[in-house]
């Protein structure tokens, strides 16, 4: 690689770093302590990449300068947060992909089964085995 090509690549790298630092993740990391807002685990060094920015209103375009729509969550808590929204049917409303949640409830008639002393049947409630 000649000197001119190396300078060009370095200039691109510096520009990319500057753009990233202006992004909401870098701003959130400057505003908030590096702690997951759900589980309380602290992150530093290389593990800092496991800390993500969660948009409270699920709108990734809503990035106020004070960070009021953000919270830092670890990868696991962030996944759990979005899983809960998909299960509640919010995924499609929030712009996420996914179909409406299913209507099957595995514990639907559990109270009546336990009160009657009936043995649990295989399959869905109301289905004949």
Buried (B, 14 or more C-beta within 10 A) or exposed (E): EEEEEEEEEEEEEEEEEEEEEEEBBBBBBEBBEBBBBBEEBEBEEEEEEBBBBBBEEBEEEEBEEEBEBBBBBBEBBBEBBBEEBBEEEBBBEBEEEBEEEEEEEEEEEEEEBEEEEEEEEEEEBEEEE
